[in-house]
């Protein structure tokens, strides 16, 4: 019995020392906005109680809204073109069915990575700790500030993402021949990476270096035995990515093509 208790105590000590999952913000406009607004840079104070929303809206919000505006304008013109012209184009050599399904699957895989990124960014906004230069610092920003950051970074990006997903799918499906099908896939990929292109030309070098070094401790729940139990977001993402992602993408692509 004493041996069993000793093993149990040692296992509890090991779980206490288990590090929290860490995440580095992406080098795009939304990641830059979250980083600036949460004030995740280097500082002497170990506790971060103030958000820099004013600085974020002045410095990092213009690139974010500019990239979203570019995506919206391009995808709106694609929607008009697809609805009025592309649907009615008839080609004697239409693309093969399996090629359409493959292109739709690649498109959905690319878009699903973006939704996973938005999910992790949401967890970063509501995180409580981050580490930089091997120093752990607390994030005690108010809930109201976190909600404002969430609305302007994740919700706006999600709205544009849904529009891009719908129009891009139609743009790929209604391609009249194989050549236009491949070109449409490349064009859709270019639209998705607009925020990264804007960020690469706008972000200063010191900001890129600091974003890469700052690691946010993602939140998780703890059981009574002090063993980390991942929250619902992480459980759902893990289940979808391991068991349902590929079959779901294949089924969705086939149904849409038919």
RAKA-V259428 format. One record per residue. RES is the residue in one small letter. OMEGA is omega in whole degrees, -180 to 180 (none if undefined). BURIAL is I if it has 24 or more other C-alpha atoms within 12 Angstrom, else O. Layout:
RES_OMEGA_BURIAL + RES_OMEGA_BURIAL
This chain:
x_179_O + x_177_O + x_-180_O + x_180_O + x_178_O + x_177_O + x_-180_O + x_179_O + x_179_O + x_178_O + x_178_O + x_178_O + x_179_O + x_180_O + x_176_O + x_-179_O + x_-179_O + x_-176_O + x_177_O + x_176_I + x_-178_I + x_-175_I + x_176_I + x_-178_I + x_-180_I + x_179_I + x_174_I + x_-174_I + x_179_I + x_176_I + x_177_I + x_179_I + x_179_I + x_180_I + x_-178_I + x_-176_I + x_178_I + x_178_I + x_-175_I + x_-179_I + x_179_I + x_178_I + x_-179_O + x_-178_O + x_-180_O + x_-179_O + x_180_I + x_-176_I + x_-175_O + x_172_O + x_180_I + x_-178_I + x_-180_I + x_178_O + x_180_O + x_180_I + x_-180_I + x_-172_O + x_-171_I + x_179_I + x_178_I + x_175_I + x_179_I + x_-178_I + x_178_I + x_179_O + x_177_I + x_179_I + x_178_I + x_179_I + x_-179_I + x_-179_I + x_-178_O + x_-176_I + x_176_I + x_177_I + x_176_O + x_178_I + x_179_I + x_-180_O + x_-180_O + x_-175_I + x_-174_O + x_-174_O + x_-171_O + x_-179_I + x_-173_O + x_177_O + x_179_O + x_-179_O + x_179_O + x_179_O + x_180_O + x_180_O + x_179_I + x_-178_O + x_-178_I + x_178_O + x_176_I + x_179_I + x_-180_I + x_180_I + x_177_I + x_178_I + x_178_I + x_179_I + x_-180_I + x_177_I + x_179_I + x_-179_I + x_179_I + x_176_I + x_177_O + x_179_I + x_175_I + x_177_I + x_178_I + x_178_I + x_179_I + x_175_I + x_177_I + x_178_I + x_177_I + x_-178_I + x_-178_I + x_178_I + x_-176_I + x_-179_I + x_170_I + x_-179_I + x_177_I + x_-175_I + x_179_O + x_177_O + x_180_O + x_-179_I + x_-179_I + x_176_I + x_-179_I + x_177_I + x_-177_I + x_-180_O + x_179_O + x_178_O + x_179_I + x_178_I + x_178_O + x_178_I + x_180_I + x_-178_I + x_-174_O + x_-179_I + x_-173_I + x_-175_I + x_178_O + x_178_I + x_178_I + x_179_I + x_178_O + x_179_I + x_179_I + x_179_O + x_179_I + x_180_I + x_-178_I + x_-176_I + x_179_I + x_177_I + x_178_I + x_-179_I + x_179_I + x_-175_I + x_-175_I + x_175_I + x_-173_I + x_-180_I + x_-175_I + x_-179_I + x_179_O + x_177_I + x_179_I + x_180_I + x_178_O + x_177_I + x_179_I + x_179_O + x_178_I + x_178_I + x_178_I + x_180_O + x_-178_I + x_-176_I + x_-178_I + x_-179_I + x_178_I + x_178_I + x_178_O + x_-179_I + x_-179_I + x_-180_O + x_-175_O + x_-174_I + x_175_I + x_-175_O + x_-179_O + x_178_O + x_178_I + x_-179_I + x_-179_O + x_178_I + x_179_I + x_-178_I + x_-178_I + x_179_I + x_-179_I + x_178_I + x_-178_I + x_-177_I + x_171_I + x_178_I + x_178_O + x_178_O + x_-179_O + x_179_O + x_179_O + x_176_O + x_-178_O + x_176_O + x_-176_O + x_-177_O + x_-173_O + x_179_O + x_-179_I + x_178_I + x_-180_O + x_180_O + x_-180_O + x_-179_O + x_-178_O + x_-177_O + x_-176_O + x_-170_O + x_-169_O + x_-171_O + x_-177_I + x_177_O + x_179_O + x_178_O + x_179_I + x_180_I + x_-180_O + x_-180_O + x_-180_I + x_-179_O + x_-179_O + x_180_O + x_178_I + x_none_O
